[in-house]
Amino acid sequence: MTETATQSDRETEQVNESAAVDAAAVDAAATTEEPGQSVAPAESDVEDVVAETDDSDDADDDADDADEGDEEDRLVEEGEIAGDYLEQLLDVLDFDGDIDLDVDGDRAIVSIDGGDDLAKLVGRKGEVLDALQELTRLAVQQATGDRSRLMLDIARWRADRRDRLARLGREVAERVLASGDREALDPMTPFERKIVHDAVADVEGVVSESEGAEPKRRVVVLPTA
């Protein structure tokens, strides 16, 4: 009787051990990724991934804003350096004038206005103004180490010139639209040609293009095909 009980106990232990092994195998299978299958991440893991993505997007936006802020700061600095340089120039010449600083797109804008003698700094067809602009750009480059695209205007010469050229571009575009004949304008600087091109682009039915070589490159307005 004792021997039979002992044998029964051993069989019971073997059954329990087998059941434990089977349970362990089931657990292992549940946590092992089969080929071609993927284990779905826990909900908390998904939330962490989404949060990390959102943080990354926010970081990119912050970086873009920082770059734009740095660019604007650089242009403001250019304007301030140019303003100091031009103020010294006016003092040397004993000319009166108010210096205004601004930023337009990717350019620093410096304007001098208010003095009776400022027309002398413009010259014939803006030749003196162009020379002063280049000198001011060089002064900025010497101070910052970077090439400057600063725009200088004196006594509103460039502003008035822009208005006149925009009006001319629209008038020529309307004439070409009415007649159907191409029309060539006088030679202009790249700055002046861009103003005319922009004005012509606002009139439907005509287009403009530049032809010729500098310094005699000019705008031609012609009807669209």
C-alpha positions, 0 to 999 in steps of 0.5 A: 500500500505504501509503495502504491501511494509513493508511485502515485505521488511521483506521477502527480509530481510529473504531471505538475512539472509537465504542466509548468513546462507547458505554461512556460512554453505558452508564455514564451510563445506569446512574447516571441515574434514569429517571422512575418508577424509583429507584436503590437506595441502597448498603448503607452508605447504608441503614446510615447512615439507620438509625443516624440514625433510632436516634439520633433515637429515643434523643434523643427518649427522652433529652428525655422523661427530661430533662423528667420530671427537670426536673418532679420537680426543680421539685416538690422545689424547691416542697416545700423552699420550702414547708418553709422557710416553714412552719418559720418559721411554727412558730417564730413560733407556738412549735409543735413539729412535724416537716416531711416533704417528698414528691412524688406525681404532679404535686404536691409534698406537705408534711406536718407531724406530731408536735406536740401543738398541731398540731390548732389548725392544722387547725381545724373541718373542716380550714378552718384547714388549707385557709387555711394551704395557700393561704398556703403556695402563695402563698409558693411562687408568690412565690419561683418565679413559678409557680402551685403545686398543693402539698398540705399535710397537718397531723397526718394530717388529710387522710390520715385524711380520705382513708381515711374517705372511701374507706371511705364511698364503698365502703359507699355503693356496696355499699348502692346495688348491693344496693338499686338506689336512688340515694344522695346524699352530703353536700356535699364539696370537689373533693378529697373528691369525687374520693376518693369517685368513685375508691372507687365506681369500684372497685365494679362495677354502680354509678357516681357523678356530681357534681351541684349548685353549689359549695359545696354540690356533692355526689356521687351514687351510682346503679346502672348502667342 
